Amino acid sequence: MAYRAPVAEFQFILDHVVGLDEVVATDRFSEATPDVTRAILDGAGRLCDDVLAPLQRPGDLHPARLENGVVRTSPGYAEGYRAIAEGGWVALSAPAEHGGMGLPTALSTAVNDMMSGACLSLQLNPLLTQGQIEALSHHASDEIRALYLPKLIAGDWSGTMNLTEPQAGSDVGALKTRAVPNGDGTYAVTGQKIYITWGDADFMENVVHLVLARLPDAPAGTRGISLFLVPRNLPDAEGRPGVANRVKVVSLEHKLGLHGSPTAVMEFDGATGWMVGQPNKGMAAMFTMMNNARLGVGVQGVGVAEAAFQQALAYAADRRQGPTPLGDGGILGHADVRRMLAGMKAEIFAARAIALSCAVAADMGTATGEADWTARAAFLTPIAKAWGTEVGMEVAQQGVQVHGGMGFIEETGAAQYLRDVRVTAIYEGTNGIQAMDLVGRKLADGGDVAWRLLEEVEQTAEAARGVFPDLAVEVWTAAEALRDTTEWMLAREMTDRFAGAVPFLRAWARVLGAQLHLAAALAEGGSGPRSALARVFIRRLLPEHVSALAAARAGADDLYALSDADLGA
Ligand SMILES: Cc1cc2nc3c(=O)[nH]c(=O)nc-3n(C[C@H](O)[C@H](O)[C@H](O)COP(=O)(O)OP(=O)(O)OC[C@H]3O[C@@H](n4cnc5c(N)ncnc54)[C@H](O)[C@@H]3O)c2cc1C
């Protein structure tokens, strides 16, 4: 079944659950009026339904391949990318002074979700360019901004991020790529980077690499990393892509999924580069790109979950296997199949609303400059990333289950969603690293943001007490339990926190998801499909916070009591 972008769902969440109106009330985003928002969501929905969704299977069946040094892309991807670029979809949130639309991140996050559901492997390309635009806007010199931003924003050139090396994955500080001054303001960049998404493409006029590398006298570790811009083709005096730079794709990876997205091993052999930001401050500059990309990857998970859900629902409506309590209709009349489908729908709503509320906080931070908003966005980012991608994996695997044997057969496409989405929990910082960020850096404020968020959960529960007394009590009680464990975390050493970080993050997602479901049910007026879905989430999925919090508080001793030898190593 073909993917259909859930445009009305985004409109509802933005208008009634996460408070886009507050963003639009600021001077910075006053142009994002309801009419504009509606037009953007409708337009993106049409692009996804008509142009991108038909590319999903061809990308899987005909992977990108390297041919005589040229990255040949999957059938239809060149045309699909052109439609994205010409429609201005690369740069919805990019600064208006360089040709972007300057719209809220909340809108580009909604559009990224839809595009990921339609065709994840192609969507990765503009996603990385968006992150690069943001990094250059904040950290590059005026000359670099003037030359590169208009090209990236127009989608004529695309952006990549080059962190990973064979010995430097999560431990970025171990990277060895070198950058030596050429004496004319440029640098000679030398090293090998692996797993570089959309490292090149046959349809791209130019590809701009942001590369982390070390200056000759740099200190060890992350404190000695600088950021360099290295174009595939060096721009000439008029800004056209000129002679080839000393950078090439050495090979493309063979992957579990995401076949349409070329994942490249890149070789930089004295390639000409320009420094972005300050010497040895490359990680801070790259983090601008990564934070944007982390939220973007979170909604990649949500988008794929949506597509997997739609496909499973259509199959379950059609497939007949004996009488159900609803008669002789499709298997979705069976209680267990309905449990799966209702759970999938409830998970998608919660993960999507968490991501959009993170985007709203980021927009409010940009618009007001208030540190509270920025801190809130920073707290929610690892939750949006890790939880969105966990939901992507869980819903996609439930989607296979709903199909029965046909889920395991490639023709239905259910298995592709599962294969494609798997990597979203790995790249952009594994979900384990996200959870460690939550219990480490994001609690470094002593819990200020956490307490504010929990107060809001309790306020929502309080507001719901008259309409849904049973649900309100469950949400309020869960928030209190989460408060206790957050206090426990704050009192512990890092190793204990890290040992419980992943379940702690899951508990946060469960509680925030429950709050957002309650808010949707209240906005609906207390009865209807959103209230029914909130009930499913709060009765069936929220209780998982209890076991998650128990695991979060287990500490590290039991894990290390098992020696390497005990594990069988
Ligand atoms: C399809 C694909 C596309 C990618 N695209 C890009 C790209 O465009 N640019 C780029 O630079 N990189 C890219 N990557 C690389 C990706 O970001 C890394 O794979 C990821 O950061 C993990 O690094 P690693 O693979 O070396 O795993 P490792 O770092 O070796 O991790 C292995 C396991 O150990 C855990 N672990 C590691 N360190 C710690 C720690 N300190 N504490 C607790 N657990 C830890 C991890 O969570 C993981 O479970 C891509 C990868 C893939 C597969």
The ligand as an SDF file (V2000), in Angstrom:
LIG
                    3D

 53 58  0  0  0  0  0  0  0  0999 V2000
   24.4400    3.6840    7.3350 C   0  0  0  0  0  0  0  0  0  0  0  0
   25.3490    4.5340    8.1570 C   0  0  0  0  0  0  0  0  0  0  0  0
   25.4810    5.8890    7.8600 C   0  0  0  0  0  0  0  0  0  0  0  0
   26.3650    6.6860    8.5880 C   0  0  0  0  0  0  0  0  0  0  0  0
   26.5520    8.0100    8.2260 N   0  0  0  0  0  0  0  0  0  0  0  0
   27.5640    8.7140    8.8000 C   0  0  0  0  0  0  0  0  0  0  0  0
   27.9360   10.0040    8.2990 C   0  0  0  0  0  0  0  0  0  0  0  0
   27.3200   10.5400    7.3670 O   0  0  0  0  0  0  0  0  0  0  0  0
   28.9940   10.6350    8.8710 N   0  0  0  0  0  0  0  0  0  0  0  0
   29.7170   10.0980    9.9010 C   0  0  0  0  0  0  0  0  0  0  0  0
   30.6610   10.7160   10.3510 O   0  0  0  0  0  0  0  0  0  0  0  0
   29.3740    8.8720   10.4020 N   0  0  0  0  0  0  0  0  0  0  0  0
   28.3320    8.1780    9.8800 C   0  0  0  0  0  0  0  0  0  0  0  0
   27.9900    6.9300   10.3660 N   0  0  0  0  0  0  0  0  0  0  0  0
   28.7350    6.4040   11.4980 C   0  0  0  0  0  0  0  0  0  0  0  0
   27.9290    6.3520   12.7650 C   0  0  0  0  0  0  0  0  0  0  0  0
   27.7010    7.6350   13.2640 O   0  0  0  0  0  0  0  0  0  0  0  0
   28.6620    5.4170   13.7200 C   0  0  0  0  0  0  0  0  0  0  0  0
   28.4670    4.1010   13.2400 O   0  0  0  0  0  0  0  0  0  0  0  0
   28.1880    5.5410   15.1460 C   0  0  0  0  0  0  0  0  0  0  0  0
   28.5340    6.7950   15.6740 O   0  0  0  0  0  0  0  0  0  0  0  0
   28.7590    4.4480   16.0530 C   0  0  0  0  0  0  0  0  0  0  0  0
   30.1410    4.3270   15.8940 O   0  0  0  0  0  0  0  0  0  0  0  0
   30.7680    2.8720   15.6070 P   0  0  0  0  0  0  0  0  0  0  0  0
   30.0430    2.2860   14.4530 O   0  0  0  0  0  0  0  0  0  0  0  0
   32.2240    2.9860   15.5010 O   0  0  0  0  0  0  0  0  0  0  0  0
   30.3720    2.0190   16.8640 O   0  0  0  0  0  0  0  0  0  0  0  0
   31.1720    1.9850   18.2600 P   0  0  0  0  0  0  0  0  0  0  0  0
   31.4780    3.3710   18.6960 O   0  0  0  0  0  0  0  0  0  0  0  0
   32.2690    1.0070   18.1620 O   0  0  0  0  0  0  0  0  0  0  0  0
   30.0350    1.4270   19.2240 O   0  0  0  0  0  0  0  0  0  0  0  0
   29.7420    0.0270   19.3670 C   0  0  0  0  0  0  0  0  0  0  0  0
   28.8180   -0.1410   20.5720 C   0  0  0  0  0  0  0  0  0  0  0  0
   29.4880    0.3270   21.7490 O   0  0  0  0  0  0  0  0  0  0  0  0
   28.7290    1.3410   22.3900 C   0  0  0  0  0  0  0  0  0  0  0  0
   29.6450    2.3370   22.9530 N   0  0  0  0  0  0  0  0  0  0  0  0
   30.6850    2.9460   22.3530 C   0  0  0  0  0  0  0  0  0  0  0  0
   31.2550    3.8110   23.1870 N   0  0  0  0  0  0  0  0  0  0  0  0
   30.5890    3.7710   24.3530 C   0  0  0  0  0  0  0  0  0  0  0  0
   30.6710    4.4360   25.6060 C   0  0  0  0  0  0  0  0  0  0  0  0
   31.5910    5.3760   25.8390 N   0  0  0  0  0  0  0  0  0  0  0  0
   29.7980    4.0950   26.5790 N   0  0  0  0  0  0  0  0  0  0  0  0
   28.8460    3.1930   26.3600 C   0  0  0  0  0  0  0  0  0  0  0  0
   28.6860    2.5380   25.1830 N   0  0  0  0  0  0  0  0  0  0  0  0
   29.5460    2.8190   24.1990 C   0  0  0  0  0  0  0  0  0  0  0  0
   27.8240    1.9150   21.3160 C   0  0  0  0  0  0  0  0  0  0  0  0
   26.6450    2.4970   21.8550 O   0  0  0  0  0  0  0  0  0  0  0  0
   27.5310    0.6910   20.4580 C   0  0  0  0  0  0  0  0  0  0  0  0
   26.4670   -0.0340   21.0010 O   0  0  0  0  0  0  0  0  0  0  0  0
   27.0710    6.1340    9.6700 C   0  0  0  0  0  0  0  0  0  0  0  0
   26.9060    4.7870   10.0000 C   0  0  0  0  0  0  0  0  0  0  0  0
   26.0760    3.9940    9.2610 C   0  0  0  0  0  0  0  0  0  0  0  0
   25.9530    2.5220    9.6170 C   0  0  0  0  0  0  0  0  0  0  0  0
  1  2  1  0
  2  3  1  0
  2 52  2  0
  3  4  2  0
  4  5  1  0
  4 50  1  0
  5  6  2  0
  6  7  1  0
  6 13  1  0
  7  8  2  0
  7  9  1  0
  9 10  1  0
 10 11  2  0
 10 12  1  0
 12 13  2  0
 13 14  1  0
 14 15  1  0
 14 50  1  0
 15 16  1  0
 16 17  1  0
 16 18  1  0
 18 19  1  0
 18 20  1  0
 20 21  1  0
 20 22  1  0
 22 23  1  0
 23 24  1  0
 24 25  2  0
 24 26  1  0
 24 27  1  0
 27 28  1  0
 28 29  2  0
 28 30  1  0
 28 31  1  0
 31 32  1  0
 32 33  1  0
 33 34  1  0
 33 48  1  0
 34 35  1  0
 35 36  1  0
 35 46  1  0
 36 37  1  0
 36 45  1  0
 37 38  2  0
 38 39  1  0
 39 40  1  0
 39 45  2  0
 40 41  1  0
 40 42  2  0
 42 43  1  0
 43 44  2  0
 44 45  1  0
 46 47  1  0
 46 48  1  0
 48 49  1  0
 50 51  2  0
 51 52  1  0
 52 53  1  0
M  END
$$$$
